[in-house]
Each structure stands twice: as C-alpha cells, then as structure tokens.
Amino acid sequence: MKKQMNRRKFLASSAASAAAFSIFPRTILGAADTAVSPSRRLNIAGVGVGGMGHSNINAVAESENIVALCDVDWAYAKGTFDQYPQAKRYKDYRLMLEEMADKIDAVMIATPDHTHACIAMEAMRRGKHVYVQKPLTHSIYEARMLTEAARKQGVVTQMGNQGHSGEGIRLICEWIWDGAIGDVREVHAWTNRPVWPQGLARPKDTPPVPDTLDWDLWLGPAPQRPYHPTYLPFDWRAWIDFGTGALGDMACHILDPVFWALKLKYPAAAEGSYAANVIEKWKKQEVDESYPLGSVIHLDYPSREGLPAVQIHWYDGGLLPQRPKELEAGRRMGGADGGVLFIGDKGKLMCGCYGEAPQLLPYSRMQEYKRPEKTIPRIKTSHEMNWVQAIKNGTKASCDFDYAGPFTEMVLMGNLCLFKPGEKILWDGDAMQVTNFPELNARVNPPYREGWHL
C-alpha cells in the first residue's frame, strides 16, 4: 500500500510539473540551446539497458558519464547495472527524469517499440538530447509527433540504425547519383527475419509476474493484458501491441540506402500479401495479435526531384525476390541478414543488410566502373559517438529525426497492409491518412492505455 501511495503522489506531482513546464526558461531544464563544451563529459542516462541498450551505453561510456540506468526488469538489466555501479538505478523513466532533471544531458532509449515515443517525448520536453533505437516509433503518428517535437525543442537526435553512419550507404548514394545503373524504377529488399515465433494466438495461461519485473511499466501505453514470458525479453517483436514485426525490426537497416539514395519520403500506395495459413486464421478471427510468418509488401512512389516513379518490394520470413541473372553462380544474394537489389535501366546494384558490400552486377562491372568522387562526409566514429559529437559541436547527427521520422513512417506504412491483405491502400502522407479505407486510420494512431500520453 505504501508503494502504491508513493507512486500515486509521484504521478500527481509529475502531472503538475508538466502542466507548469512551459513557464520555465529552457536553459534551466538543460535544453539543447545551452552550450556544451566539446571537452565536457556528457551526463547520459539509459532507458532499457538489458539488451541492445547495453551495447549503446558501452559505445559512449569511455568518453562520457553514465549517470542513470532505467529498466523495468532489474534481473534482465543486472549485467549493465553491475558494469556501471556509479549510475543511479530506476524502474520508472518518469521518476528518473523528475529526480535528475538537472543532472542528465542526454538519454539513450532501447526499450520495446511500443514505449519509444512516450520516453523520447518526455525526455525532449525536458530539453534532453535523445538516441532512440530503430524503429523510431510503434506508430506512424508517433513518428510524425517526435519529428515535430525534436525541431521545436532544438535537441540533437539519432535513430539507432548504425548502418546509416557507415561507408556502404554513402557509396550506394554516390554511385546511384552518378548514374552507375541509370534511372531506378524497381527495388527488391529482403530479410531472414523473423527469427522468433510469429502467427500466434494470445497465450491463455497466466503465470506469476517475476519479482524483479514491473509488468505495468513494461506494458506502458499498450492495452492491459496478463503477464506471460512469451512477450519478453525478446519475442515482443512478434506482437502487434508491442512490436513492429520483421518489417519494423530490419527495414530501418535494409531500406535505409533505398530511402536515402532515391530521395524518398511518403509512399503514395502500399499493398501486402502474407503466408496463407496465417491469413486464413486472421479471416476467422483466430489470430489478430501477432504478425504473420512471412510477408511481401509493395510500396509505390511517384516521381520526385527529377527521379522517376519507383516501386519498392519487401520480402520477409524466408521469401526472396528472383535471383538476378547477372549474379554469378556461387555468389550470395545480399548479406547474412538480408539485402537490397536496385534495378536501373542501365544496370543493377546489390548490397547487404546494412548497406555493406555494395557491388554492381555482374561483378566484372566493378572493375570497369570509374567511381565518382566521395562527396558525402564520412563518419569515423560509431553511430552512438556521432550523436555525442553532434551534441558537443551543435550540429546534426547522421540519422536525426528529420530523416528518421519520415523514414520510419515509410517502414510502418507497410504494416498497415496487414489489415487489408491483397488490397492497395492509398496514402496521403502530408495529411497522414488512408484515403480509400478510412477505418485503417485508427491503426495510424492507435489509442494509448488510460494514464499514458505523448
């Protein structure tokens, strides 16, 4: 009872402070327009530090101060807690941001997809720079709101798709802009995901919640449901309430060079087809909570900036595009986790999952091609340290929300197709609306559980 009363008082005080927030100068609350000396160590907090968040924290810990660590499952986060004993520990990110308002410069967020937006928005409101794992958000609406909030608050942002800071994606852009394969009107992209169970019905048993886990906080804005170990710490990706499936997990890596090189933004239309056994279950309402075992998504883009209309084809669950005839026998198509095939009117270009190992097809063309000058600035640090340096230098990080927000919207647009399989969905990106199936707009901005908000 005492714990419940303390939390109730805390939430009441947090609501009051949020209501009064706008009357304080941003510099008091550590906003981004306060100068940061390049020689000063940033005070960084991590939220969701048991999995990928551990790696993100490690990438900046050598040069910066890790002052706070927050995770709803202290058993899962134990390794990170033990590695940074000086950091203050929390389960509730709201309490962390309240108590350490003047002690945190920046926040790294690596929680399940459904809580990215709430945490990032609260941090940005308090003027904290944010690094958010991919996909940026769980819904299209959240991506748009975070993009607008980042501009308003003037904070330095980064989405955690590390390939965006790599050499491969820059080479792809430079080669395509150089005309190496001519005009691109067709792209195929694929992944080996999911590597977790999908096409599932909700479990019926209700095992007890582990003592180390705050299940209510883990649910966050998602609808209430009983705890079950099938959801965490990893397989939440399969569940519509929590994750974004194979598309959300890997497309922010695989489609990144496509989005950048072809100067994309919002698609005009999308269409999806899925593993037949799952679709039959969907039609019978036997499964409505878990992503299918495999899918093929088609995204249509009109002409833009002097580039022709292009269709993007996505494959997951072991499904693949046809192997290009120019790819020599014995050469792997793409990389271990997936790849991209650009088809131009003068040739083809293929790369791996993270934009790595780009090559023209057939491989003999690589010897013939005179590569253009490298015009895109190269990043010589990790993706995480690129964000840190941007904070200190007052510059943009490589994959800030102005880029990552619209890119995430493109990726999540594919998941809308799941609710109208085999139908072409028409999309007004500026208005953020499905125009031919208005009932799908509820999926663009799903409601939050009572007590949660952006």
C-alpha positions in Angstrom: 0.0 0.0 0.0 2.9 2.4 0.8 4.4 1.7 -2.6 1.1 2.4 -4.3 0.7 5.7 -2.4 4.2 6.8 -3.2 3.7 6.2 -6.9 0.3 7.9 -6.8 1.9 11.0 -5.2 4.7 10.9 -7.7 2.4 10.8 -10.7 0.3 13.6 -9.3 3.4 15.8 -8.8 4.7 14.9 -12.3 1.4 15.9 -13.9 1.5 19.2 -12.0 5.1 19.9 -13.1 4.3 19.0 -16.7 1.4 21.5 -16.7 3.7 24.2 -15.4 6.6 23.3 -17.6 6.2 26.0 -20.3 6.7 28.8 -17.8 10.3 27.9 -17.1 13.2 29.0 -19.3 14.5 26.0 -21.3 18.1 26.6 -20.1 17.0 25.9 -16.5 16.0 22.4 -17.6 19.1 21.6 -19.5 17.8 22.2 -23.1 19.9 21.8 -26.2 20.4 25.6 -26.6 22.6 25.6 -23.6 26.2 25.5 -24.8 28.1 22.2 -24.3 31.9 22.4 -24.2 33.4 19.8 -26.5 35.8 19.0 -23.6 33.0 18.4 -21.1 31.8 14.9 -20.5 28.1 14.5 -21.1 25.9 13.0 -18.4 24.0 10.3 -20.1 21.1 8.1 -18.9 19.9 4.8 -20.5 16.4 3.5 -20.6 16.0 -0.1 -21.5 19.5 -1.3 -20.8 19.3 -5.1 -20.7 19.6 -5.8 -24.4 20.7 -3.5 -27.2 20.7 -0.7 -24.7 23.7 -2.3 -23.1 25.7 -2.1 -26.3 24.5 1.5 -26.9 25.7 2.6 -23.4 29.0 0.8 -23.8 29.6 2.7 -27.1 29.7 6.1 -25.3 30.8 5.1 -21.8 34.6 5.5 -22.4 34.3 9.3 -23.0 31.1 10.2 -21.2 29.5 9.9 -17.8 26.8 7.2 -17.3 24.8 8.8 -14.5 21.5 6.8 -14.5 20.2 3.5 -15.8 16.5 2.6 -16.0 14.9 -0.7 -16.8 11.6 -2.3 -15.7 13.3 -5.7 -15.3 16.3 -5.4 -12.9 17.2 -9.1 -13.4 17.5 -8.6 -17.2 19.4 -5.4 -16.6 21.7 -6.8 -14.0 24.8 -7.1 -16.2 24.6 -3.4 -17.2 23.8 -2.3 -13.6 26.9 -4.2 -12.4 29.1 -2.7 -15.1 28.2 0.8 -14.1 27.7 0.7 -10.3 28.1 4.5 -10.0 24.9 5.1 -12.1 21.6 5.6 -10.2 19.1 2.9 -10.8 15.4 3.3 -11.7 12.5 1.3 -13.0 10.3 4.3 -14.0 11.8 6.7 -16.5 9.4 9.4 -15.4 10.8 9.3 -11.9 14.3 9.3 -13.2 13.7 12.4 -15.4 12.0 14.1 -12.5 14.6 13.5 -9.8 17.6 14.0 -12.1 16.3 16.9 -14.2 19.4 19.0 -13.8 21.9 16.0 -13.8 21.1 14.5 -17.2 22.2 15.9 -20.6 21.1 13.1 -22.9 19.1 9.9 -22.9 19.6 6.6 -24.8 16.4 4.6 -25.3 16.4 0.9 -26.3 13.0 -0.3 -24.9 10.5 -2.4 -26.9 9.0 -0.4 -29.8 5.7 0.5 -28.1 7.4 2.6 -25.4 9.9 4.5 -27.6 7.7 7.5 -28.3 6.5 8.2 -24.7 10.0 8.1 -23.3 11.6 10.1 -26.1 8.9 12.8 -26.0 9.2 13.2 -22.2 13.0 13.5 -22.4 12.8 16.0 -25.3 10.2 18.1 -23.4 12.8 18.4 -20.7 15.4 19.5 -23.2 17.3 16.3 -23.3 19.1 15.1 -26.4 17.8 11.6 -27.4 19.2 8.5 -29.1 16.3 6.1 -29.9 16.7 2.5 -31.2 15.0 1.6 -34.5 12.3 1.7 -35.5 11.9 5.2 -34.1 8.3 4.5 -33.0 5.5 2.0 -32.9 3.0 4.0 -35.0 3.1 6.4 -37.9 1.5 9.2 -35.8 4.2 8.9 -33.1 6.9 9.2 -35.7 5.4 12.4 -37.0 5.0 13.8 -33.5 8.6 13.0 -32.4 9.9 14.6 -35.6 8.0 17.8 -35.0 8.9 17.9 -31.3 12.6 17.5 -32.0 12.5 20.5 -34.2 10.6 22.5 -31.7 12.9 21.6 -28.7 16.1 22.0 -30.7 17.6 18.9 -29.3 20.1 16.6 -31.0 18.5 13.3 -32.1 19.6 10.0 -33.6 17.8 6.8 -34.5 19.8 3.6 -33.8 20.2 2.2 -37.3 24.0 2.1 -37.3 24.4 1.4 -41.0 23.4 5.0 -41.7 26.8 6.1 -40.4 28.7 3.5 -42.5 30.7 3.6 -45.7 28.4 1.3 -47.7 25.3 3.5 -47.7 27.4 6.5 -48.8 28.9 4.6 -51.7 25.5 3.4 -52.8 24.1 7.0 -52.8 27.2 8.3 -54.7 27.1 5.6 -57.3 23.3 5.9 -57.9 23.5 9.7 -58.1 26.5 9.3 -60.5 24.2 7.3 -62.8 26.0 4.0 -62.4 22.8 2.0 -63.1 20.7 4.7 -64.7 17.2 5.5 -63.6 15.9 3.2 -60.8 12.2 2.2 -61.2 12.3 -1.0 -59.2 13.9 -2.1 -55.9 13.8 -5.5 -54.1 14.7 -5.8 -50.4 14.6 -8.8 -48.1 15.4 -10.2 -44.7 15.8 -13.5 -42.9 13.5 -12.2 -40.1 11.5 -13.2 -38.2 13.9 -15.4 -36.2 11.3 -15.5 -33.4 7.8 -17.2 -33.3 5.0 -15.3 -35.2 1.5 -16.1 -36.3 0.4 -16.7 -32.7 -2.7 -16.6 -30.7 -2.6 -14.9 -27.2 -1.4 -17.4 -24.5 -4.2 -18.5 -22.2 -2.2 -19.3 -19.0 -1.3 -16.6 -16.6 2.0 -17.4 -14.8 3.0 -15.1 -11.9 5.0 -11.9 -12.7 8.7 -12.2 -11.7 9.6 -10.2 -8.6 12.2 -8.3 -10.5 9.8 -7.1 -13.2 7.3 -4.2 -13.1 4.8 -5.5 -15.6 2.6 -2.5 -15.5 5.5 -0.2 -16.5 6.6 -2.7 -19.2 3.1 -2.5 -20.7 3.3 1.3 -20.7 0.8 2.7 -23.2 -0.2 -0.8 -24.6 -3.6 -2.3 -23.7 -3.8 -4.2 -20.4 -3.1 -8.0 -20.6 -1.8 -10.6 -18.2 2.0 -11.2 -18.0 3.4 -14.0 -20.0 7.1 -14.9 -20.7 6.3 -15.3 -24.4 6.4 -11.5 -24.6 9.7 -10.6 -23.1 12.6 -10.1 -23.0 12.9 -10.6 -26.8 9.8 -12.0 -28.5 7.7 -8.9 -28.1 8.6 -8.1 -31.7 6.0 -10.6 -32.9 3.1 -9.0 -31.1 1.2 -6.1 -32.7 0.6 -4.3 -29.4 4.3 -4.2 -28.6 6.5 -4.6 -31.7 6.5 -4.0 -35.4 7.4 -7.4 -36.7 10.1 -8.3 -39.2 9.5 -5.2 -41.2 10.0 -2.9 -38.2 12.9 -4.8 -36.9 15.0 -4.9 -40.1 13.6 -2.4 -42.7 15.2 0.5 -40.9 18.5 -1.1 -41.7 17.8 -2.7 -45.1 15.7 0.1 -46.7 17.9 2.9 -45.5 20.1 3.1 -48.6 16.9 2.9 -50.7 15.2 5.8 -48.8 18.4 8.0 -49.0 19.6 7.3 -52.5 16.2 7.5 -54.1 15.2 10.6 -52.1 12.0 9.1 -50.8 9.5 10.4 -48.3 5.9 9.2 -48.1 4.7 6.4 -50.4 1.5 7.0 -52.4 0.2 3.5 -52.0 1.0 0.2 -50.3 -0.1 -3.4 -50.8 0.7 -6.6 -48.9 0.3 -10.4 -49.1 1.0 -12.9 -46.4 1.6 -16.5 -45.5 -1.7 -18.2 -46.4 -2.2 -20.2 -43.3 -2.0 -17.0 -41.2 -4.3 -15.0 -43.3 -7.0 -17.8 -43.0 -6.6 -17.5 -39.3 -7.0 -13.8 -39.5 -10.2 -14.1 -41.5 -11.6 -16.4 -38.9 -10.6 -14.0 -36.1 -8.4 -16.8 -34.6 -5.3 -14.6 -34.7 -5.4 -10.9 -34.5 -2.4 -10.0 -32.3 0.7 -11.5 -33.9 2.4 -10.7 -37.2 2.4 -13.3 -39.9 5.2 -15.8 -40.6 6.1 -14.2 -43.9 5.0 -11.2 -46.0 5.6 -9.4 -49.2 5.0 -5.6 -49.2 4.8 -3.3 -52.3 5.3 0.5 -51.8 4.6 2.8 -54.7 6.4 6.2 -55.0 5.6 8.9 -57.6 8.2 10.8 -59.5 10.1 13.3 -57.3 13.1 15.7 -57.6 13.7 14.7 -61.2 13.6 11.0 -60.4 11.1 8.6 -62.0 8.3 6.7 -60.2 9.6 3.7 -58.3 8.2 0.6 -56.7 9.8 -0.9 -53.6 9.2 -4.7 -53.0 9.8 -6.1 -49.5 10.1 -9.8 -48.5 10.5 -11.4 -45.1 10.0 -14.8 -43.5 12.4 -16.5 -45.9 10.7 -15.2 -49.0 13.0 -13.8 -51.7 12.9 -12.0 -55.0 14.1 -13.8 -58.1 17.8 -14.2 -58.2 19.2 -11.7 -60.8 20.6 -13.5 -63.9 23.7 -11.2 -63.7 24.7 -12.6 -60.3 27.4 -15.2 -60.8 26.9 -18.8 -59.6 28.3 -19.3 -56.1 27.9 -15.6 -55.1 25.4 -15.0 -52.2 22.5 -12.7 -52.9 22.8 -9.9 -50.3 24.2 -10.5 -46.8 23.6 -12.9 -44.0 20.5 -11.0 -42.6 19.1 -9.7 -45.9 19.9 -7.3 -48.7 18.8 -4.9 -51.4 18.7 -5.1 -55.2 18.4 -1.9 -57.1 17.3 -2.3 -60.8 18.1 0.5 -63.1 17.7 1.0 -66.8 21.5 0.7 -67.2 22.3 -2.0 -64.7 21.8 -3.5 -61.2 23.3 -2.8 -57.8 23.2 -5.1 -54.8 24.2 -4.7 -51.2 23.9 -6.4 -47.8 21.6 -5.8 -44.9 23.3 -2.7 -43.5 24.3 -1.2 -46.9 27.6 -3.2 -46.7 29.5 -4.6 -49.6 27.7 -2.7 -52.4 28.5 -4.1 -55.9 27.4 -3.6 -59.4 26.2 -6.7 -61.3 27.8 -8.6 -62.9 30.8 -8.3 -60.6 33.0 -7.6 -63.6 31.4 -4.2 -63.8 33.1 -3.3 -60.6 36.5 -3.3 -62.4 35.1 -1.3 -65.3 33.3 1.4 -63.3 35.1 4.6 -62.6 33.9 5.6 -59.2 32.8 9.1 -58.6 34.5 11.5 -56.0 33.3 10.9 -52.5 31.0 13.8 -51.8 29.1 12.7 -48.7 31.0 13.4 -45.5 32.4 10.2 -43.9 31.8 9.3 -40.2 34.9 8.0 -38.4 33.2 7.1 -35.1 30.5 4.8 -34.0 26.9 5.7 -34.7 26.4 6.4 -31.0 29.6 8.6 -30.8 28.4 10.5 -33.9 25.4 11.6 -31.8 27.6 12.5 -28.9 29.9 14.6 -31.1 26.9 16.3 -32.7 25.7 17.4 -29.2 29.0 18.8 -28.3 29.5 20.5 -31.7 26.0 21.9 -32.0 25.5 20.0 -35.3 23.0 17.4 -36.6 23.6 13.7 -36.0 23.8 11.5 -39.1 20.3 10.0 -38.7 18.4 12.7 -36.9 14.6 12.7 -36.6 14.2 15.0 -39.7 15.4 11.9 -41.6 14.5 9.1 -39.3 10.9 10.2 -38.7 9.7 10.2 -42.4 11.8 7.0 -42.9 10.1 5.3 -40.0 6.7 6.4 -41.4 7.6 4.7 -44.7 8.5 1.5 -42.9 5.4 1.4 -40.7 3.2 2.1 -43.7 3.9 -1.5 -44.7 2.4 -2.8 -41.6 -1.0 -1.1 -42.3 -1.3 -3.6 -45.2 -1.7 -6.4 -42.8 -5.3 -5.2 -42.0 -6.3 -5.2 -45.7 -4.3 -8.1 -47.3 -4.3 -8.1 -51.0 -5.8 -4.6 -51.3 -4.0 -1.5 -52.5 -4.0 1.2 -49.7 -3.9 4.8 -50.9 -1.9 7.1 -48.7 -1.9 10.9 -48.3 1.4 11.3 -46.5 1.1 15.0 -45.8 -2.4 14.6 -44.2 -1.2 11.3 -42.6 -4.4 9.5 -43.8 -5.5 6.4 -45.7 -7.9 7.8 -48.3 -9.7 4.6 -49.6 -10.1 2.6 -46.4 -10.8 5.2 -43.7 -11.2 2.5 -41.0 -7.4 1.9 -41.2 -6.7 5.4 -39.8 -7.4 4.0 -36.3 -4.2 2.0 -36.9 -2.2 5.1 -37.9 -2.7 6.5 -34.3 -3.8 3.6 -32.0 -5.1 4.8 -28.6 -3.0 4.6 -25.5 -4.0 2.9 -22.3 -5.5 5.3 -19.8 -2.9 7.3 -17.9 -0.4 7.3 -20.8 0.0 10.0 -23.4 2.5 11.7 -25.7 
